[in-house]
């Protein structure tokens, strides 16, 4: 029996199972892909996926601005 039957090409993915979308950047905090890229990933060509993966190191998935903290909580109590 040939091993060819059991071999299949897996789609390469940058997913690291930290799937949370930052509300400001709209990028996944784990892999830095957009919601649209994640949704279309399995239908993209290998070339399109490679192009997205090449861009990922340059992306900042989380907003750098602070979202509240102690000062914001104190302000809400007033």
HELIX and SHEET records of a PDB file:
HELIX    1   1 UNK A    3  UNK A    5  5                                   3    
HELIX    2   2 UNK A   35  UNK A   40  1                                   6    
HELIX    3   3 UNK A   41  UNK A   43  5                                   3    
HELIX    4   4 UNK A   46  UNK A   56  1                                  11    
HELIX    5   5 UNK A   70  UNK A   77  1                                   8    
END                                                                             
